Amino acid sequence: MTSIEDLLDADAVRPPPRRRRVAIIVSLIVLLPIAGIFALLMQRQYVYDNNIERVQQVFPEERERPAKVIGAAQNWVVIGADRRPGESGFQRSDSLMIVHVPADRKRIFLISIPRDSYVPIPGHGRDKINAAYAYGGPRLLIKTVENLTKVRIDHFAALDFNGFITMSKALGGVDLYIARDTVDPANKVTWKQGTVRLEGEKALLFVRQRYGLPDGDFDRIKRQQAFLQAMAQKAISKGTLTNPFKLDEFLQAMTKSITVDSGVSIGTLRDLALELRDIRGTDLVSTTIPVAGTGMVGGASIVRLDDDEVASMTEAVRNDALDDYFAHGGVVNDGSFIQ
């Protein structure tokens, strides 16, 4: 039975009514903004998710695919093109890379495949690899890449090149160092040696230039990789992450520019972003699939791949061992020296 003493003790430790009201008010003042911010983030997540377009049935039949790799590593096929998939069909992809995300999430590896690489395309004989996308969209492209590399692709992403314009504007431009004066004869642009601020149309012209570069498409690949690295570094900088308006503008631009396979939800991207939260631009390792040389077929210039070296690199991808591959002679594209 509760004694009078117990009741008196309870009253002694219970705050008086006025103090309780003050505590409740203070709690609401503190918690309501947090709840509001959370609600805002959830609302923006819905917006970002609706911005992203998705394509169905991008993967080949299971019996035709390489075996699943045990572990948390991921492999994405990422392309750059003039428009999103499904807008007036599929055109030849302008850039193509395998993005390998290792299980430890300490780096991201960008492996570019030259668009003129002369490879077998299922059902179409040998042709330039970018033709696979035009012939059969993401499904045939992934099948071609998997047959070539024996690497199982987990996800597909396509970036509309106009996204370079809006994303670079949202970030206020990114800076890159150009090693020497270079002329773009097609667009009548001269890039002067030194640091250049790339933003808007200027950024798009830079990443798409092909003619006038000493090594043609190979230099363009290096430009694209260096730009992506610089953009990633700017996107995760304090000036962007701590500015909700700038961050929202960038995320809006990015999500309006990408198309992914139907298995990629906003939750997939959010979880991957959290896993990669310690990644910086310098943790993006860029390379090009090994090349044996160039040549001509039917009057068209092509790139011949080095089959033995490709096999060595792709074995490292399958085994999630690219760090070892590069430690023992694999070539990294130096983003600090671009034409």
Secondary structure as GFF3:
##gff-version 3
##sequence-region A 1 339
A	DSSP	alpha_helix	4	13	.	.	.	ID=ss1
A	DSSP	alpha_helix	17	51	.	.	.	ID=ss2
A	DSSP	beta_strand	53	55	.	.	.	ID=ss3
A	DSSP	three_ten_helix	62	64	.	.	.	ID=ss4
A	DSSP	beta_strand	74	81	.	.	.	ID=ss5
A	DSSP	beta_strand	95	101	.	.	.	ID=ss6
A	DSSP	beta_strand	108	112	.	.	.	ID=ss7
A	DSSP	beta_strand	118	120	.	.	.	ID=ss8
A	DSSP	beta_strand	126	128	.	.	.	ID=ss9
A	DSSP	alpha_helix	131	149	.	.	.	ID=ss10
A	DSSP	beta_strand	155	160	.	.	.	ID=ss11
A	DSSP	alpha_helix	162	170	.	.	.	ID=ss12
A	DSSP	beta_strand	174	178	.	.	.	ID=ss13
A	DSSP	beta_strand	182	184	.	.	.	ID=ss14
A	DSSP	beta_strand	189	191	.	.	.	ID=ss15
A	DSSP	beta_strand	194	198	.	.	.	ID=ss16
A	DSSP	alpha_helix	201	208	.	.	.	ID=ss17
A	DSSP	alpha_helix	217	235	.	.	.	ID=ss18
A	DSSP	alpha_helix	238	241	.	.	.	ID=ss19
A	DSSP	alpha_helix	244	255	.	.	.	ID=ss20
A	DSSP	beta_strand	258	261	.	.	.	ID=ss21
A	DSSP	alpha_helix	266	275	.	.	.	ID=ss22
A	DSSP	three_ten_helix	281	283	.	.	.	ID=ss23
A	DSSP	beta_strand	284	288	.	.	.	ID=ss24
A	DSSP	beta_strand	291	297	.	.	.	ID=ss25
A	DSSP	beta_strand	300	305	.	.	.	ID=ss26
A	DSSP	alpha_helix	307	318	.	.	.	ID=ss27
A	DSSP	alpha_helix	322	327	.	.	.	ID=ss28
###
